[in-house]
């Protein structure tokens, strides 16, 4: 009887610890802006987990975020990129301040990552390009040191971009598991 009580206590404690860990994960990996993420994920045919992973990595869901390179909002879009994409997406009355608006930022960022995925036909290459810029990516793909086939990136020369891609991949997996 004592063994059964000990086992029961152990199972209860284990259950409580697992519950706490899961709640911590949900806290650390929120699905804020769910309506916008799901809307634009569907519209542009991008996995919601990838959008969440980029937002988590870029701004940790701070829609007022501004990087040291002046990238703005949730998906950290530079003003020049935002202007260019707003024209392509026919966003009326666009101003740089709209990059702080979650709906506008997620729309632009999701369309942009989709266009990079279409251009490069590889998620990792697209994510690296999202971080380092497509000009850099195009150069890297022409260099045998960084790409074996001229289509996908094998070695990323910027350590920051290499870390970024790894972080996005891990965050994407966590979002797939949680949501």
C-alpha positions as CSV (number, residue, x, y, z in Angstrom):
1,X,0.0,0.0,0.0
2,X,2.9,2.4,0.8
3,X,4.4,1.8,-2.6
4,X,1.1,2.7,-4.3
5,X,0.9,5.9,-2.3
6,X,4.5,6.8,-3.2
7,X,3.8,6.1,-6.8
8,X,0.6,8.1,-6.7
9,X,2.4,11.1,-5.1
10,X,5.2,10.8,-7.7
11,X,2.7,10.8,-10.6
12,X,0.9,13.9,-9.1
13,X,4.2,15.8,-8.7
14,X,5.3,14.9,-12.2
15,X,2.0,16.0,-13.6
16,X,2.2,19.3,-11.7
17,X,5.8,19.9,-13.0
18,X,4.8,19.1,-16.5
19,X,1.9,21.5,-16.3
20,X,4.1,24.3,-15.0
21,X,6.6,23.7,-17.8
22,X,3.9,23.8,-20.4
23,X,2.4,27.0,-18.9
24,X,5.9,28.6,-19.0
25,X,6.3,27.7,-22.6
26,X,2.9,29.2,-23.5
27,X,4.0,32.4,-21.6
28,X,7.4,32.5,-23.4
29,X,5.9,31.7,-26.8
30,X,2.6,33.6,-27.0
31,X,0.3,33.6,-30.0
32,X,-0.5,37.3,-29.8
33,X,-2.0,38.9,-32.9
34,X,-3.5,35.5,-33.7
35,X,-6.2,37.0,-36.0
36,X,-3.7,38.9,-38.1
37,X,-1.2,36.0,-38.2
38,X,-3.8,33.5,-39.3
39,X,-5.4,35.9,-41.8
40,X,-2.2,36.7,-43.6
41,X,-0.8,33.2,-43.3
42,X,-3.8,32.0,-45.1
43,X,-3.9,34.8,-47.6
44,X,-0.2,34.5,-48.6
45,X,0.1,30.7,-48.0
46,X,2.7,30.8,-45.2
47,X,2.7,28.6,-42.2
48,X,1.5,30.5,-39.2
49,X,4.3,28.9,-37.1
50,X,6.9,30.6,-39.4
51,X,5.2,34.0,-39.0
52,X,5.1,33.6,-35.2
53,X,8.8,32.4,-35.2
54,X,9.9,35.5,-37.1
55,X,7.9,37.8,-34.8
56,X,9.3,36.1,-31.7
57,X,12.8,36.3,-33.1
58,X,12.6,39.9,-34.4
59,X,10.7,41.7,-31.8
60,X,9.5,39.3,-29.1
61,X,5.9,40.6,-29.9
62,X,6.8,44.2,-29.2
63,X,4.9,46.2,-31.8
64,X,6.8,49.3,-30.8
65,X,10.2,47.7,-31.4
66,X,12.9,49.6,-33.2
67,X,16.2,48.0,-34.0
68,X,19.6,49.7,-34.1
69,X,19.3,49.5,-37.9
70,X,15.9,51.3,-37.8
71,X,13.8,48.2,-38.5
72,X,10.4,48.7,-37.1
73,X,7.5,46.8,-35.5
74,X,6.7,43.2,-34.9
75,X,8.5,41.8,-38.0
76,X,11.2,44.5,-38.0
77,X,10.7,46.0,-41.4
78,X,13.0,48.8,-42.5
79,X,11.3,52.0,-43.7
80,X,12.6,51.7,-47.3
81,X,11.4,48.0,-47.5
82,X,8.1,49.0,-46.0
83,X,7.5,51.8,-48.5
84,X,8.4,49.5,-51.4
85,X,6.2,46.7,-50.2
86,X,3.3,49.1,-49.3
87,X,3.2,50.1,-53.0
88,X,3.3,46.5,-54.1
89,X,0.4,45.7,-51.8
90,X,-1.6,48.8,-52.6
91,X,-1.7,50.0,-49.0
92,X,-3.4,53.4,-49.0
93,X,-2.1,56.3,-47.0
94,X,1.0,54.5,-46.1
95,X,3.4,56.2,-43.7
96,X,6.5,54.8,-41.9
97,X,4.5,54.9,-38.6
98,X,2.1,52.3,-40.0
99,X,5.0,49.8,-39.5
100,X,4.1,50.0,-35.8
101,X,0.6,48.9,-36.5
102,X,0.4,45.1,-36.0
103,X,-2.0,44.5,-38.9
104,X,0.1,46.5,-41.4
105,X,3.4,45.1,-40.2
106,X,2.2,41.4,-40.2
107,X,0.7,41.9,-43.7
108,X,3.8,43.4,-45.1
109,X,6.2,41.0,-43.3
110,X,4.2,37.9,-44.3
111,X,4.0,39.0,-47.9
112,X,7.7,39.7,-47.9
113,X,8.7,36.3,-46.5
114,X,6.4,34.6,-48.9
115,X,8.0,36.5,-51.8
116,X,11.4,35.4,-50.6
117,X,10.3,31.8,-50.3
118,X,9.0,31.9,-53.8
119,X,12.2,33.6,-55.1
120,X,14.6,31.2,-53.4
121,X,12.3,28.1,-53.2
122,X,13.8,27.2,-49.8
123,X,12.6,28.3,-46.3
124,X,16.1,28.6,-44.8
125,X,17.4,30.6,-47.7
126,X,14.4,32.9,-47.5
127,X,14.7,33.4,-43.8
128,X,18.4,34.2,-44.2
129,X,17.5,36.7,-46.9
130,X,14.8,38.2,-44.7
131,X,17.6,39.0,-42.2
132,X,20.6,39.8,-44.4
133,X,18.8,41.2,-47.4
134,X,18.2,39.7,-50.8
135,X,21.2,41.6,-52.3
136,X,23.5,39.8,-50.0
137,X,21.8,36.5,-50.6
138,X,22.0,36.8,-54.3
139,X,25.8,37.4,-54.0
140,X,26.2,34.4,-51.6
141,X,24.3,32.1,-53.9
142,X,26.8,32.9,-56.7
143,X,29.7,31.9,-54.5
144,X,30.6,28.2,-54.2
145,X,31.9,28.8,-50.7
146,X,28.3,29.6,-49.6
147,X,26.1,27.6,-52.0
148,X,26.8,24.4,-53.8
149,X,24.0,24.6,-56.2
150,X,23.5,28.4,-56.6
151,X,19.9,28.0,-55.3
152,X,20.2,27.3,-51.6
153,X,22.5,28.7,-48.9
154,X,24.8,26.2,-47.4
155,X,27.2,28.4,-45.3
156,X,26.1,31.8,-44.1
157,X,29.0,34.3,-44.0
158,X,27.3,36.7,-41.4
159,X,27.3,35.1,-37.9
160,X,24.3,37.2,-36.9
161,X,22.3,35.8,-39.9
162,X,23.4,32.3,-39.1
163,X,22.2,32.6,-35.5
164,X,19.0,34.3,-36.7
165,X,18.1,31.3,-39.0
166,X,18.8,28.8,-36.3
167,X,16.7,30.8,-33.8
168,X,13.8,31.1,-36.3
169,X,13.9,27.3,-37.0
170,X,13.8,26.5,-33.3
171,X,11.0,29.0,-32.6
172,X,9.1,27.6,-35.6
173,X,9.3,24.1,-34.2
174,X,8.2,25.2,-30.7
175,X,5.2,27.1,-32.3
176,X,4.3,24.0,-34.3
177,X,4.3,21.9,-31.1
178,X,2.4,24.4,-28.9
179,X,-0.2,25.6,-31.4
